[in-house]
Amino acid sequence: MRDDPGPAGDTAASLTERAYRELRRAIVRGEFEPGARLRVEDLARRYAISSSPVREALNRLSEQGLVKLLENRGFRVAPLTAEGVSDLARVRVLVECDALRDAMAHGDDAWEAQVVAAGHELALAERRLGNEARALDDDWSARHRRYHLSLYAACTSPLLLQMADVLFDNAERYRRWAARSRPVARRKHDEHQQLLGAVIARDADKAVALLRTHILRTEQVVAAALHGAGAARTQ
């Protein structure tokens, strides 16, 4: 297998980044089952990338909680568990609520316009989908991600922004799994629009409270789906 031409350092870095993005997207989308073995050689063939960048990407994903590194036994997709989603929600509340409050304190007109645009874009997709399982629609998922991350974009802490980005993808994997498992789709349009209204009104206490409720409702829905499916599906 041959790497792309170019300076060795740049090529290695770009290949690792590509492997990381491809694998992160596939895991978040549920293309690999929870707990599935991730063999470096198989992934290298799948993405036409040499094994070293794939291994580096898997190590990076293990640091973000999407992959589990097993000592002397390689890599597996991180399991989906009720305990895991509860812990994820707890950390999301701490990180994202703080990031939102900071963004609202420092966000300028350009930030506010970006939030409004992202909220409108998401609303259009939600009206188009109606009662369909939105978390399984790639366009909705992309807009949903842009909306939430736009809320925090004016946060002055790069570390909080980085953590919010990683936590969102961990939550997205749970959401997609739950959307395939529950019989009735969750309608989140009102939650998103109420949150948007509070942000635009610069009511930080209300916005943070709404975001916290939004995150915890996701936890409740996912945990119910996990319990309903049984422990065998999550180990």
Contacts in CASP RR format, 6 or more apart in sequence:
PFRMAT RR
TARGET T0000
AUTHOR 0000-0000-0000
METHOD contacts of the structure
MODEL  1
MRDDPGPAGDTAASLTERAYRELRRAIVRGEFEPGARLRVEDLARRYAIS
SSPVREALNRLSEQGLVKLLENRGFRVAPLTAEGVSDLARVRVLVECDAL
RDAMAHGDDAWEAQVVAAGHELALAERRLGNEARALDDDWSARHRRYHLS
LYAACTSPLLLQMADVLFDNAERYRRWAARSRPVARRKHDEHQQLLGAVI
ARDADKAVALLRTHILRTEQVVAAALHGAGAARTQ
1 44 0 8 1.000
1 45 0 8 1.000
1 48 0 8 1.000
1 49 0 8 1.000
1 50 0 8 1.000
3 11 0 8 1.000
3 12 0 8 1.000
3 15 0 8 1.000
3 49 0 8 1.000
3 50 0 8 1.000
4 11 0 8 1.000
4 14 0 8 1.000
4 15 0 8 1.000
5 11 0 8 1.000
12 52 0 8 1.000
12 53 0 8 1.000
15 49 0 8 1.000
15 50 0 8 1.000
15 53 0 8 1.000
16 53 0 8 1.000
16 56 0 8 1.000
16 57 0 8 1.000
16 60 0 8 1.000
18 47 0 8 1.000
18 49 0 8 1.000
18 53 0 8 1.000
19 43 0 8 1.000
19 47 0 8 1.000
19 49 0 8 1.000
19 53 0 8 1.000
19 54 0 8 1.000
19 56 0 8 1.000
19 57 0 8 1.000
20 56 0 8 1.000
20 57 0 8 1.000
20 60 0 8 1.000
20 61 0 8 1.000
22 47 0 8 1.000
23 38 0 8 1.000
23 43 0 8 1.000
23 47 0 8 1.000
23 54 0 8 1.000
23 57 0 8 1.000
23 58 0 8 1.000
23 61 0 8 1.000
23 67 0 8 1.000
24 61 0 8 1.000
24 64 0 8 1.000
24 66 0 8 1.000
24 169 0 8 1.000
26 32 0 8 1.000
27 61 0 8 1.000
27 66 0 8 1.000
27 67 0 8 1.000
27 77 0 8 1.000
27 173 0 8 1.000
28 66 0 8 1.000
28 169 0 8 1.000
28 172 0 8 1.000
28 173 0 8 1.000
28 176 0 8 1.000
29 138 0 8 1.000
29 176 0 8 1.000
30 173 0 8 1.000
30 176 0 8 1.000
30 177 0 8 1.000
32 38 0 8 1.000
32 77 0 8 1.000
33 77 0 8 1.000
34 77 0 8 1.000
34 78 0 8 1.000
34 79 0 8 1.000
34 80 0 8 1.000
34 177 0 8 1.000
34 233 0 8 1.000
34 234 0 8 1.000
35 68 0 8 1.000
35 76 0 8 1.000
35 77 0 8 1.000
35 78 0 8 1.000
35 79 0 8 1.000
35 235 0 8 1.000
36 76 0 8 1.000
36 77 0 8 1.000
37 74 0 8 1.000
37 75 0 8 1.000
37 76 0 8 1.000
38 58 0 8 1.000
38 67 0 8 1.000
38 74 0 8 1.000
38 75 0 8 1.000
38 76 0 8 1.000
38 77 0 8 1.000
40 51 0 8 1.000
40 54 0 8 1.000
40 55 0 8 1.000
40 58 0 8 1.000
40 74 0 8 1.000
40 75 0 8 1.000
41 51 0 8 1.000
43 49 0 8 1.000
43 54 0 8 1.000
43 58 0 8 1.000
44 50 0 8 1.000
44 51 0 8 1.000
44 54 0 8 1.000
47 54 0 8 1.000
58 67 0 8 1.000
58 69 0 8 1.000
58 75 0 8 1.000
59 69 0 8 1.000
61 67 0 8 1.000
62 68 0 8 1.000
62 69 0 8 1.000
62 75 0 8 1.000
64 166 0 8 1.000
64 169 0 8 1.000
64 170 0 8 1.000
65 78 0 8 1.000
65 166 0 8 1.000
65 170 0 8 1.000
66 77 0 8 1.000
66 78 0 8 1.000
66 169 0 8 1.000
66 170 0 8 1.000
66 173 0 8 1.000
67 75 0 8 1.000
67 76 0 8 1.000
67 77 0 8 1.000
67 78 0 8 1.000
68 75 0 8 1.000
68 76 0 8 1.000
68 77 0 8 1.000
68 78 0 8 1.000
68 79 0 8 1.000
69 75 0 8 1.000
70 76 0 8 1.000
79 234 0 8 1.000
79 235 0 8 1.000
80 173 0 8 1.000
80 174 0 8 1.000
80 177 0 8 1.000
80 226 0 8 1.000
80 233 0 8 1.000
80 234 0 8 1.000
81 226 0 8 1.000
81 234 0 8 1.000
81 235 0 8 1.000
82 223 0 8 1.000
82 226 0 8 1.000
82 227 0 8 1.000
82 234 0 8 1.000
85 174 0 8 1.000
85 219 0 8 1.000
85 222 0 8 1.000
85 223 0 8 1.000
85 226 0 8 1.000
86 219 0 8 1.000
86 223 0 8 1.000
88 167 0 8 1.000
88 170 0 8 1.000
88 171 0 8 1.000
88 174 0 8 1.000
88 219 0 8 1.000
89 171 0 8 1.000
89 215 0 8 1.000
89 216 0 8 1.000
89 218 0 8 1.000
89 219 0 8 1.000
91 167 0 8 1.000
92 167 0 8 1.000
92 171 0 8 1.000
92 215 0 8 1.000
93 212 0 8 1.000
93 215 0 8 1.000
93 216 0 8 1.000
95 160 0 8 1.000
95 163 0 8 1.000
95 164 0 8 1.000
95 167 0 8 1.000
96 148 0 8 1.000
96 152 0 8 1.000
96 164 0 8 1.000
96 167 0 8 1.000
96 211 0 8 1.000
96 215 0 8 1.000
97 208 0 8 1.000
97 211 0 8 1.000
97 212 0 8 1.000
98 160 0 8 1.000
99 151 0 8 1.000
99 152 0 8 1.000
99 155 0 8 1.000
99 157 0 8 1.000
99 160 0 8 1.000
99 161 0 8 1.000
99 164 0 8 1.000
100 151 0 8 1.000
100 152 0 8 1.000
100 155 0 8 1.000
100 199 0 8 1.000
100 204 0 8 1.000
100 207 0 8 1.000
100 208 0 8 1.000
100 211 0 8 1.000
101 204 0 8 1.000
101 207 0 8 1.000
101 208 0 8 1.000
102 154 0 8 1.000
102 155 0 8 1.000
102 156 0 8 1.000
102 157 0 8 1.000
102 160 0 8 1.000
103 111 0 8 1.000
103 151 0 8 1.000
103 152 0 8 1.000
103 153 0 8 1.000
103 154 0 8 1.000
103 155 0 8 1.000
104 154 0 8 1.000
104 199 0 8 1.000
104 202 0 8 1.000
104 204 0 8 1.000
104 207 0 8 1.000
105 204 0 8 1.000
106 154 0 8 1.000
106 155 0 8 1.000
106 156 0 8 1.000
107 154 0 8 1.000
108 154 0 8 1.000
111 153 0 8 1.000
111 154 0 8 1.000
112 199 0 8 1.000
112 200 0 8 1.000
114 150 0 8 1.000
114 153 0 8 1.000
115 147 0 8 1.000
115 150 0 8 1.000
115 151 0 8 1.000
115 153 0 8 1.000
115 196 0 8 1.000
115 199 0 8 1.000
115 200 0 8 1.000
116 196 0 8 1.000
116 200 0 8 1.000
117 150 0 8 1.000
118 143 0 8 1.000
118 146 0 8 1.000
118 147 0 8 1.000
118 150 0 8 1.000
119 147 0 8 1.000
119 150 0 8 1.000
119 192 0 8 1.000
119 193 0 8 1.000
119 196 0 8 1.000
121 143 0 8 1.000
121 146 0 8 1.000
121 147 0 8 1.000
122 140 0 8 1.000
122 143 0 8 1.000
122 144 0 8 1.000
122 146 0 8 1.000
122 147 0 8 1.000
122 192 0 8 1.000
123 189 0 8 1.000
123 192 0 8 1.000
123 193 0 8 1.000
125 134 0 8 1.000
125 137 0 8 1.000
125 139 0 8 1.000
125 140 0 8 1.000
125 143 0 8 1.000
126 134 0 8 1.000
126 140 0 8 1.000
126 188 0 8 1.000
126 189 0 8 1.000
126 192 0 8 1.000
127 189 0 8 1.000
129 137 0 8 1.000
129 140 0 8 1.000
131 185 0 8 1.000
131 187 0 8 1.000
132 185 0 8 1.000
133 179 0 8 1.000
133 180 0 8 1.000
133 185 0 8 1.000
134 140 0 8 1.000
134 141 0 8 1.000
134 144 0 8 1.000
134 179 0 8 1.000
134 185 0 8 1.000
134 188 0 8 1.000
135 141 0 8 1.000
135 172 0 8 1.000
135 175 0 8 1.000
135 176 0 8 1.000
135 178 0 8 1.000
135 179 0 8 1.000
136 176 0 8 1.000
136 179 0 8 1.000
136 180 0 8 1.000
141 172 0 8 1.000
141 176 0 8 1.000
145 168 0 8 1.000
145 172 0 8 1.000
147 192 0 8 1.000
148 168 0 8 1.000
149 164 0 8 1.000
149 165 0 8 1.000
149 168 0 8 1.000
151 195 0 8 1.000
151 199 0 8 1.000
151 211 0 8 1.000
152 160 0 8 1.000
152 161 0 8 1.000
152 164 0 8 1.000
153 161 0 8 1.000
155 161 0 8 1.000
155 164 0 8 1.000
171 215 0 8 1.000
171 218 0 8 1.000
174 218 0 8 1.000
174 222 0 8 1.000
175 218 0 8 1.000
175 222 0 8 1.000
177 222 0 8 1.000
177 225 0 8 1.000
178 221 0 8 1.000
178 222 0 8 1.000
178 225 0 8 1.000
178 226 0 8 1.000
179 185 0 8 1.000
181 225 0 8 1.000
181 228 0 8 1.000
181 229 0 8 1.000
182 221 0 8 1.000
182 224 0 8 1.000
182 225 0 8 1.000
186 217 0 8 1.000
186 221 0 8 1.000
188 214 0 8 1.000
191 210 0 8 1.000
191 213 0 8 1.000
191 214 0 8 1.000
191 217 0 8 1.000
192 214 0 8 1.000
194 210 0 8 1.000
195 207 0 8 1.000
195 210 0 8 1.000
195 211 0 8 1.000
195 214 0 8 1.000
197 207 0 8 1.000
198 206 0 8 1.000
198 207 0 8 1.000
198 210 0 8 1.000
199 207 0 8 1.000
226 233 0 8 1.000
226 234 0 8 1.000
END
